[in-house]
Amino acid sequence: MIKQNKKVLIIRCGLLGDTIDATSVIQPLVELYGPQVEIHWVSKPGICELFKYDNRVRKVYVLKHTKLPFILNIPKFNIILNSLFNPYELIINLEIGNKFNDIAKFSRAKNKLGMPFDYIKDDVFKEHRVEHQLRILNKYFKEYNKENAKPSIIGIDKKDVIEKFPIGNDYIVMCPTNSHVGNINHRGYRSWPSHHWKKLIDKVLAKTQLNIILVGNKDEKKYFNTFYPLKDRVYDLSGQTSIPELITIMRDSKCVIATDSGSAHVAGAVSKNIISIHGPTNSYQSAPYSTKDNNVKVATLNLNCSPCYDTEVIKNCKKNICMQDLDSEIVMKLITELSL
C-alpha cells in the first residue's frame, strides 16, 4: 500500500448502469493508496447523486455538455485548471469515446490511463462491462483482491427509508421501466410488456406472502398508471425515491426483478437475488455483474436471433418476440427457485 495521500481522477460520465459498473475500480484504488486516497469523479447531472453518501469519492465534477471542448466548457476547464495547482497521482479515463480526451490530455497527473493514450476495446459478446473497466485499470495496477473489484455503492440509512416508505418487512422489488420504455420503435424492444408485469404481480401475490414494491424514475411515472388500481401488498414508489434511497430499498429486498436498465445494476451491486429480463440486449455485457455476494438469474428465451440490439436485425424486427413471448411463468419459476 502507498501511504502518502494521493488524488485520483476517474472519468466515467455515463448513465446509471455504466457508472455503477465503473465503481468496480474504487476498492482496488483504496487497496493501492489506502483509505486516505482522494477520489474525484466526472459524472452526469442526476447520476452524481450516486456518490452522495460515498465517503470514498471526495469530489464530483458534473458535466452537462460533454461534447464541448474544454475551452468552451467551464466544468471541463475547471478540472484541468485545478489539476495544474494540485496534480493528480493518477487519471483513469474509463470511456472508450473521445469526448473526454481533452480532460485526460491536458490535466496534470503523474500517471494516465485509457483514452487518448490507450484504446482498450470492449468485447460485448465475451466480457462484462465491469471486466472491461478493470482491464483499463490493469494497465497500471494488477495486484489487488479480485473479489473486491466489483460494483460498490452506498445507500442511505435504513431507518430513514423505513420512516418515509411503507415497504413492510419482506418484499420484492419490480422495475418495469428502462430508459426507452414506451418507445414504439426498436429502441423500446428491451422493455417487457406491461401485461406480463401485471400477470407476474398476480402470481407473486397468489404464491407468496411477499409485498411488491414498484420503482421507477419521475419521468416514467405516467407508465405506472397501467398498474392501477393497486392490489393489496403492492406499493408504487415510482418517482419518489432518490438514488441512495433506491439503493437501500433494493439492498434489503428479498429479490429484484428488472429489464436491462440502470435499476438492474443498482440491484446487482447491493441485492442478494436479481432476476434480469433480457431479449434483444446482450446479457454477457449488460446483466448485473455476478459476484460471490449475489445471485443473478437471467430470464430469456435464448432465441437464435438474440442478442440483436444495435444491429440491423433489430431494426428489421416487427414482432419483438424475444420479449413478447417471454411469459410471466418463466420469471415466476425463477422466483420460486429462490425459495424466498
PyMOL commands that set and color helices and strands:
alter all, ss='L'
color gray80, all
select helices_A, chain A and resi 16-33+47-51+70-72+74-85+101-106+129-137+146-148+158-164+186-190+194-207+218-227+243-251+262-270+283-286+312-315+321-324+328-337
alter helices_A, ss='H'
color red, helices_A
select strands_A, chain A and resi 7-11+38-43+57-62+88-93+109-114+171-175+211-214+234-236+255-259+273-277+295-299
alter strands_A, ss='S'
color yellow, strands_A
deselect
rebuild
show_as cartoon
